[in-house]
Amino acid sequence: MYGQRYIQVLLPLRLKWEPLYSYTDEAVHSPLAAGDRVRVEFGGKEYVGVVTVTDAADGAARIGLGKIKPILGVADGLERISDEETRFWRLIADYYLCDPGEVYKAAYPAGKFEE
């Protein structure tokens, strides 16, 4: 039996928060790690986001497990984002008074995802 796991995902959008998603080990064949990129749905569109928190069960319990959508899949062929890079994005976002998702979008524009 495979358990449900909950992750927090940084999306290439202007958001003050990072949405939670769920997955099972069976669906992805191994646990996701921080920096992995996953395909998710947000606002009716599909995005490639970066996993930032791998054990978000506490947040999931606060929101309500029935409200959390599953990931669509792992973004194959894309390298893992390092912890240093996500920390740098947060530093840039603080400095320029924007959101980390906007920095992610600038660092990895849509055309770069297709490579």
N, C-alpha and C positions, 0 to 999 in steps of 0.2 A: 504494500500500500504506500502511495506517495502522498506526502503532506503538502498542504498549501503553503506557499512562501509569499511574503510581501516585501516589496522593494519600493524605494523612492527613486523617481526618475527626473533628471534635469532635461527639460525640453527646449528646443531652440525658439522660445517664445518669451515675450515680456510678461513674466509671472512673478509675483512676490512669494510664491510657494512652489514646492515640488510635489506633483501628484503621486499618489500611491497606486501601484498595480500589483497584480498577483500572478503567480505561475506555479506549476508543479515541476518537480524534478523530471518526471516522465515526459513532459512537454519539451523541455530543453536539453535533456540527457545529462546535465550536470548542473550543480548550483551556480547561479550567476555571481560574479564578483564586482566590486566597485570598479567602474571604468568600462565595463562591458556595454556595448550599445545594443539596444532593443528597439523593435518596432512596436509602437503603441498607437492607440486611437485617442485623440483629444479633440473635443468640439466637432466631431464628425469628420475629422481629417486624420490621415496617418502621418506620424512623425517618427524620426529616429532620435531616440533620447539616450542619455548616459545614465547608467545606474550609479547613484550616489550613496544610497544606504541599502544594505542587503538584508537587514533584520528589522523591518519596520512593523512588526506585529503589534506593538503597543499603539502606534498611530492608526493601524487598521482597526483595532478594537475600538478606539475613540470615534472613528468615522462611522463604523458599521460595516461589517464584512460584506453585506449584500450590495453595498454601493461601489465596491472596488472592482474595476474592470480587469480582465486578464490581459497580459501582453499578447501581441499578435505573433511575436516570434523574435528570435535573435537576428540582428543585422549581420548576415554572413559577409565575410570578406573585409570587414572593417576592424582596424586595430583597436585594442583596448586603450582608453584614455587614462593617462597616469594620474595618480593622486596629486602630484606636483602641478600638473596642468590644470586640474579643476580648482586647486587652491589659488593658482595664478588668475584664473578667470574670476574668482570671487574677489580677489584683490583689485583687479581692473574694474569690476562692477562697482565696488565700494568707492574707488577713486573717481570714476566718471558718473557716479550717481545713476547707474542703470542696474539692470537685473543680470544675474549670471547667464540666464538663457539667451540674452541678447549677445553677450560676449561669445557664447558657444556658437551661435548662428554666424557670427562674423568669422570665427576661427575655422569653422567647418561649413562653408556655404553648400547649398544643395548640389551644385555640380561636383563638389569634392566627394560627396556621398556615393556618387555613381561610379567612381574609379575602381 
